[in-house]
Amino acid sequence: MAAYFIALITSHNEGWVADYRANVPRLVSRFGGELICRSTQFESFEGEDQAPDYTVIIRFPSLDKIRAFMACSEYAPLKDARIAGAQSRIFAVGD
């Protein structure tokens, strides 16, 4: 069953973005991920959440593949740069 990686990102410093965008797609592909949506357009229908700068949705074959991607040693420095330059809410949904 497919699983979906969902990231809501509000950037404090754009310095991390170019390197992240240049390198993360190949890592996502390695774990069977497929970009579904990357957008700066956000519309809230209920709740009090503030709109993020970026919304990203990636389909993976399973939750285990998402966990493996997040734990990948090559992703670690990119993740650290994102954490330093942005506030992120990242979660996954699937069976």
N, C-alpha and C positions, 0 to 999 in steps of 0.2 A: 504494500500500500504506500502511496506517495506521502511524503511529509513536506511541510512548507516552513522555510526559514523566513522570519519576518523581522525586519530591522527598521526602527524609527529613530532617526539620527538628527540631532541638533548640534551643529558645528560651532565651536568657539574659535577655532583657528583652522583655516583651510589648508595649511601647510602639509597635512597628511594625505589629502584627497587624491592628488595626481598619482602618487606612488601606489596608493591603495587600489585605485581604478586600473592601473597598469598591470598589477600583479595578482589581484584576487580572482579575476575570472578564470585563469588557468588552474588555480587551486580548486575552485568550485567545480570545474569540469572534471578534474581528476577524481572527485568523489561522486560523480554522476549528477551534479547539480546543473540546473538550467534556469537562467534568469527569466523570470516571468514579468517583473515590473521594477523599474528604477525611475522614480519620479520626484519632482519637487512640488507637484500638485497634490494637495491634501484637502479633503473636505470631511468634516466631522458632522455626523448626524445626531449623535447623542453623547452626553458626557461633557466633561470639562477639560479634556486634554488640549494642550497647546499644539498647534501644527508643527511637525518636525520640518527640518530643512530638506531631508531626504527620506523617502520610504522605499525600501527594497524588499522584494518578495522573490525567493528562489525555491524552485521545486527540486527535491532530492528523492531518490528511490526509497529512503527510509529515515526514521529518526536516528538510527545507528550511523548512517552516512553523515548526517548533520553533526552528530557528536564527534565523529572522526575528523571532519573538516575543522571544527572548532578547536580540537586538540592537536592539530597538525603543527609540527615544529616550524614549518615554513610560514605558517600563518601568524605565529606568535608575534614577531616584530611588527607586522602590519596591524594586528589587533592592538598591540601596545600603543602604536602611533595614533590609532583611532581613539582609543580610550583617553590619551593625553589631549587630543584636540577636539573631542566632541563628547556630548552626553548621549548615550545610546540606550534604547530599550530593545533588546533582541530576545526573541523567543521562537519556539517551533510548535507547530501543530501537526498532528497526524495520528494514525492508529498504531 
